Amino acid sequence: MIVPPEQVCPDSYDETSLTDRYSRTLRDNVHPGNWRNPVPQEKYNLVVIGAGPGGLTAARDAAAFGAKVALIERGLLGGDRLNVGCVPSKTLIRTARLYAEMRGAENYGGRVPSSVSIDFSTVMERMRRIQARLSRVDSVIRLAEAGVDVFFGEAYFAAADQVVVGDAILTFQKALVATGARPMAMAIPGLAACSYLTNENVFDLAECPSRLLVMGGGPLGCELAQAFCRFGAHVIIAQDDPMFLPWEERDAAQILSDCLARDGVEVHLNTSVVGARMDGAQKIVDLDSGDGVFSVAVDEILAGIGRAPNVESLQLEAAGVTYDTVTGIHVDDFLCTSNPRIYAAGDVCLEVKFTHAAEASARIAMRNALFPGRKRLSGLMIPWCTYTDPEIAHVGLYVREARQMDVPVRTFTILMHDVDRAITDGEEDGFVKIHVKQGTDRILGATVVARHAGEMINGLSLAITAGIGLRALARVVHTYPTQAEAIKMAADAFNRTRLTPALKSLSSRWLAW
């Protein structure tokens, strides 16, 4: 509930600052200072712990079905997605792309502006403005209007059917844990003393660092390395594997490596960070490339390596829920824990840690908890995308996975430099690669590397989920010209393989009649 403004102390935000005004709007939506937790109901159908994308989805959906729902959050509603993840990062990435396009104006027949200067404070102001706008959807007022009892505070289990938050005890029929994950602590000598950045504080930067070291070649590391390089920072990226995104197709990772280097990122593969120390105002980082240790001086260090599930403070033992601090809460294929009253969803229990995976798993967990029927996690087809330029998106099986399962695979590849719209857009880096089961048109998996790969992969995800094969995709009329036409070109390539010599001979004789 909200108490009258006169009953709470005013905050210290500066109304004259646009950035502070947007921050205040965000705060007032997702954790208002004048909020008072409601009086708990006698018993809830569902208590949800964690108000990130998974928890919000489960709470809203359950309330829409008429359930008595309590939602507990210790920080900000919206979780990583809104506050320190997808929304702020993609906002910065879009602005960084604009700067890159201005510098590359000659590639499009234009003139490079005489001065392409970066106003980083305005960049960050736009980010906060967008966060504030999107926070309306996740606001505490919207949730309360939807019938959800919202509690702020640290939650922990007191029994198999009880959760404590503040001074309140919430009794439940079912509970859902969706507490997410956090950046993994880095056990590197001297690093903690250097006050390194993670996704939880990198978006608080007031100035673009002149020199930035990025640890790790996963999605976060690659996306922000490219963005900050385009903002004018000298970026060094150290990846301890021989390629970025080590689970992706090798040619996809190679394209990304080349594009990062072309942007000006100093790339060090097969290189580990082995130590760090302060030297006045700058930070000295020791790197081991296997041929010896060398040092670089930077202004900031960004760690983009690994996520740890948020399980420690929940006192899961009191509820009989098994877990570990590496993989998180243990769940079955129905997302049920070792306590049949308690379910889990999202980053706290899943290997794949994506916003859309958290939302989809939360819907399954909520339905399995409250209603008859048993939806399975394994029934989900989860695509993902790394939002570099070009983007790298994937869905389904990789060839190596299919081979491990003894499933024969045939791959159809279309290079983006053969796609008319990619040529006219000047965005020829990448490909569409679709894997089918040998002898059939059944799509097993696909990888797309393109400027808009994240949009393009959705059609292939739909095809796999709905059982639509490449033969049917070839019959779908696509608008021309689009980069997604590469998918139809791959389907057409599949259809041409069906024209066997015998069928061609038969059709030739028919036409000769």
N, C-alpha and C positions, 0 to 999 in steps of 0.2 A: 504494500500500500504506500501511498505518498502522503506525507504530512504537510500541513501548510508551511510555506516558505519561512514565516516568522519563527517557526519552531526549530529551525536548523541554523547552524552557523554558516555565514557566507564563505564561499571558497576564495582562493587567492588568484584565480585566473584574471588576466589583464584584458578587459573588454575592448581596449583600443587595438589589440593585436589580432589580425585576421586569423593567424595560425592558432592562437589560443582560443579564439571564438569557435573555430571548427573543432578543436580538441574538446572544448567544453560541451559542444553539441553532441559529439560522440559519447562523452562520458555521461551526459544527462540521459542519453537514450539507453546505454547498455550497462550502466551501474550508477544511477543517480545518487547523489549524496544525501538526498532527503527521503530515500526509500526506507521503509520499515517492514521487516518480514511479517507476513500474515500469521494469524493464529492457526496452528495446524488443524486440519480436519481429523476426525477420529481415526479414519483409516483411508489410505489412498489405494486406488487400483494400481497406480504406477508412480514410483518415485524415480526420477531421472537425476543422476549426478553428473554434472558437466554440461554446460550450455554452449558447446561448439556446434558445428553443423549437424553432427549426429544427434546430440542431445536435443537440440532445438527441433529437429525434424520429428523425433519420436514424441516429444512433449506435445507439439502442435497436432500431430496426427491422432494421438491418443485422445486429446481433448475434443477433437472434432468428432470422434466416435462416441463421445459422452462420458468418457472415463474421468474419474477424479485424479488429477495429475499434479504432482509437485516437481518443480525443477530447481536444482541447487547449483549455484555457481560461486566459486570463490574469487573470481576475477571479473572479467568483462564478458557479457553476453556476446555471442558471435565467435568466440574462440580464436584460434590462430587465423582462420580464413579471413575474418574481417579486420583483425587488429594487428597481426604480425606475420601474415602469410600471403595468401593469394591476392587479396584486394590491394594492399599497398605495393606488393612486388610487381604485379601486372600493370599498375598505374605508372610506376617508374619505368618499366620496360617500354611502355608505349611512348613516353616522352623521350627516352633514349633513342628509340627508333626514329623519331622525328628529327633529332639532331643528326643522326647518321644519314638520313635522306637529304637533309639540307646540304651536308658536306659532299654528298654524291650527286648533286643536281646535274652536273655535266653528263652523267650517264643517261639522263632523261631528256637531253637537249636543252637544259636550263643553264643558268649561270649560278655558280656558287656565291652565296652572299658574301659581301666584303668582310663581314665579321660575324662569325657564328660563336657567340659567347654564351656561356651557361650561367643562368641565374638559378643556382641550386635552391635558394630559399623559396623561390616561386614554384619550383618543381615539387618541393616538399609540401608547400601550401596546397597545391592542387591535389596531392595525394590525400591530405587530411580533409580537404573539402569533399572528396569522393567518399572517403570513409564515413564522414558525418552523414552524407546523403544516404548511403546504403544502410547505415545503422538504424534508420527508421523501421526497416523491416524486422530487425531483430530486437526492437526496443522492448523494454519491460512493460510499457503501456500496452503494446500490441499483444503481448503474451497474456497479460492480465485480462484484456478484453476477450481473448480466446478461451478463457476459463482455466488458465494455468496459474497455480500458486507458485510465485517466484520467491525463492529464498537465497540471500547472499550470505556466504560464510564457508568455512572449512567443514566438509562433511566427513563423517566416519561411521562405520557400522558398529552398533552396540550389541546386535543380536542377528539371528538369521532373518528377521523380518522388521528390523528397526534401524533407522539412520538418525544420527544426531547432527544438528547444525546449530551452532550457537547454543542457546538455552532450550531449544525445541527438540522434541523427539518425534520423529515421523514414522508411523507404523504403516507397512505396505503389504499388499498382496503379492505384488511383483516389483522388482527394481531393475533399472538399467544403468550400468556404469559406462559412461562415455567421457571419461576425463582426459582423453587425448594423450599427447606425448610432448616432450620438451627436448631441446638440444642436448646431446650427450656431452657429459663432462669430458674434457680432453686431458689425459694424463701425460702431458708433455712438459718437461722441466722448464720452469720459468714462464710458461704461457699465461697462467692465471694472474701473475703479477703485471702482465702487460695489458690487462683489461681488454681482452679481445671481444670482437663483435659476434653475435649470432643473429638469427632471424628475429629474436626477441628484442634487440636494441638497435639493430642497424638502421631501422626506419626512424630512429630518433636523432640521427645525425643532423647537425645544423649546417655543416659545410661538407662539400665533397672532398674526401682525402686526396692529397696530391699523389700519394703512393699507397697502394692497397695490395696486401697479400691475401689471396683466397685459398684456403685449405680445403681440398676436396673437389672432385670432378663429377659430383652428382648434380641433380637438377638445380638446387639452390645455388651451388657454387658457380655453375656455368651461366645461369641466368643473370646473377648479380655481377659476375665478373665482366660479362659483355656490356651490361647496362652502365656500370661505373666507368668502364673504359670509354664508352661513348659520351659520358659526361665530362671526359677530359682527364680522368685519373690514369696514372701509370699503373696498370694492373698486372700482377704476377699471380699465376694460378699453379699450385703444386698438387699433382695427383699421383698417389702412390701406385696406381695401376698403369699398364701400358697404354690405356685409352680412356677417354671420358665415358661416362655412362656405361660401365663395363658389362651390363646385362643386355644392352641394345645390340642391334645388328652392327657388325664391325664397320661396314661401309657407311652406315649412318653416323657412327661416332667419329669416323675419319672426316666426314664432311663438316661436322661441328668443330673439330679440332682445327681444320683449315680456315673456317670462317672466323673463329676466335682470333687466330693468328693474323688474319687479314685485317681485322678490326684494330689490331695493335696490342692484343693481350700477349704478354710474355708467358709462353706455355712451357711448363716443366713436367713431363710425364715420367713415370717410374721414379718419382721423387717424393720423399717423406719429410715432414717437418719434425726435427729431432730436438729442437730447443729454441728458446726465445729469451730475450732480456731487454731491459730498458737502457738506453744510452741518451741521457738527457730527455728531450721531448720525443725522440724517435725510438722506434722499436727495431731491434736487430733479431732476425729470424735465421736459424741455422737449418739448412736443407741438405739432405743426403740423397744423392742421385745414384748411388751404387759405385761411383767412381771417386768418391770422396765427399767431404762435407764442405759446403761453401755458405756464405752469409749474405743476406740482403737487408738493406735498411728501408723501412716503410713507416708510414704514419699510422696505419690501422691494419688490423688482422681480422679477417672474417673467417670463422670456422663453419663450414657447411658439411660436416661429417657426422652422420648418425643421429638417431632419435631414440630417446629412452621413454618408456611408458610411465605415465603418472599413476603409480600404484602405492607408493610408500605410506602416505598419510591416511589411507582409507581404512586401515585396520581390518583388512579382508579376512584375517584369521577368525575374527569374532563372528563372521557370517558363514564360515566354512567354505570360503572361496579359494581355490588354489591358483597360484600365480608365480611368476618369477620376475626379477627386475630387468631381464633382458627382452623376453618375448611378451611380457605383460600377463594379462589375465588369460587363463586357459579356458577355451570354449570349444564346444562341439560344432558340428556342421549347422546346427540350429541356433548357434550363438548363445547357448545356455551354459552357465558355469557349473561347477561341482555342487552348487546350491541350486536346486530346481526353481527356487523363487527368484533367482538373480540372473540377469543376462548382461552381456557386454557388447559393445559395438565401437567401430572406429579404430583410431590409432592405438588405443589402450590394449587392443587384443589382435589386431590384424597385422599381417606382414606388409601388405600394401597400404601406404599411409597417404591417401588422397582424400580431398574433401568429398568428392562424389562417391568414393567407396564408403566413407563414414556415413553419409546420408543413406545410401542404399542398404548398408548393413543395419542401420538403426531402424529402418522400416521393417526389415525382416524380423529383427529382435522384438520390436514392439508387437507385431502381429502374432508371433509365436508365444509371446508372454501373455497376451490378453485374450486371444481367440483360438478356436479350434483350427486345425490345419498345421502343417509343418513345412514352412518354407526353408530351403537350404541355402547356405552361403555359397556352396559350390555351384549353385544354379545361376549365379551372377556372371555376366560377361563384363569385365571392368576394363575399359580402355584407359590410357593415360597419355600425358603429353608433357614434354619439357619445352618451356616457352622461350627458347633462344631464337635467334634469327639465323637460319631457318629453324622452325619448330621441328621436333621429333616426336611423333605419336605412334602408339602401338596398341594393338588389341589381339587377344587370342594367343595361340602358340607361336613360339619361334621354331625355326627349322631344327635347331639342336634339341629342343624339347620333344618335338614330334619323333625324331630319330631315336631318342631315349625310350620312347613308348613303342618303338618298332612300327610307326605309322609312315608309310611311304608318302613323300611330298613332292609336288611339282610347284615351281614358283614362276609367277608372271610379273615382270618388272617393266615399268614405264619410267623413263628418265624425264625429269621436268623440263629439260632443254628440248624435248620433243613435243611439248604441250604449248599450243598457240598462246594461250593466255599468260602462261609463265614467261614466254618470250616477250610479249608486249609489255608485261609488268616489269621486265628486267629482273625476274626472280627465278633464275634457272637452276639454282643449286637444289639438288634433292631428287627424290624418286617416289614412286608408289610401288610397293612390293606386296603382292598378294600370294599367300600360300594355300594351295588346295590339296586335298587328299588325292593321291595318284589314281587316275582312272575315273575320277568323279569331278563334279564341279563344287563340291562342298568346301566352303572356306574354313580353313583352320586358324588362320591368323593373318595379320597384315601390319606393315610398317609404312608410315608416310613421313617423308622428310620434305617439307615445303614451308613457305611463308605462313600458310594457313592450315598447317597439318592438323592442329587441334580441332578445327571445324570439319575437315575432310574425313577424319577417322570415325566420326559419329555415324556416317552412312554405312561404313563397313561393320561397325559394332552392331547396328540394327540388322544388317544382313545375316551376321553370324547368329544373333539371338533368335531371329525369326526363321532361320533355316533357309534363307534365300541364297541360292548358289550363284556362281559366276555366269552361268548360262542365262538365268533370269535377269541378272544385272545388265547383261548386254542388250536386253530388250527395253530397258528403261531409257526414256528420252531425257537427255541432259541438256540444260541450257548452254548455248555457245555464245561467246567463249568464256569458260571458267577453268580454273585450275583443277577443280574436282573432275573435269572431263578425263583426267588421267586414270581415274577408276574405271570409267567405261572403256577406255582404250585397253586396259588390262583385261577386261571382260571380253572385248572383241578379240584380243590375242588368244584367249582361251578358246573361243568359238572356232577360230581358224585351225586350231589343232584337231578339232573334230572332223575336219574335212580330210578324211583318209584317202589314200590313192584309189581304193575301191569305190568310195562314195563319189570322188571326183570323176572317175571313169563312168559311173552310172549316170551322173548328172550330165556329162558331156554327150552320152548317147541319147539321153532324153531330149536335150536341146537340138541335137542333129536331126530329130524326126521332123 
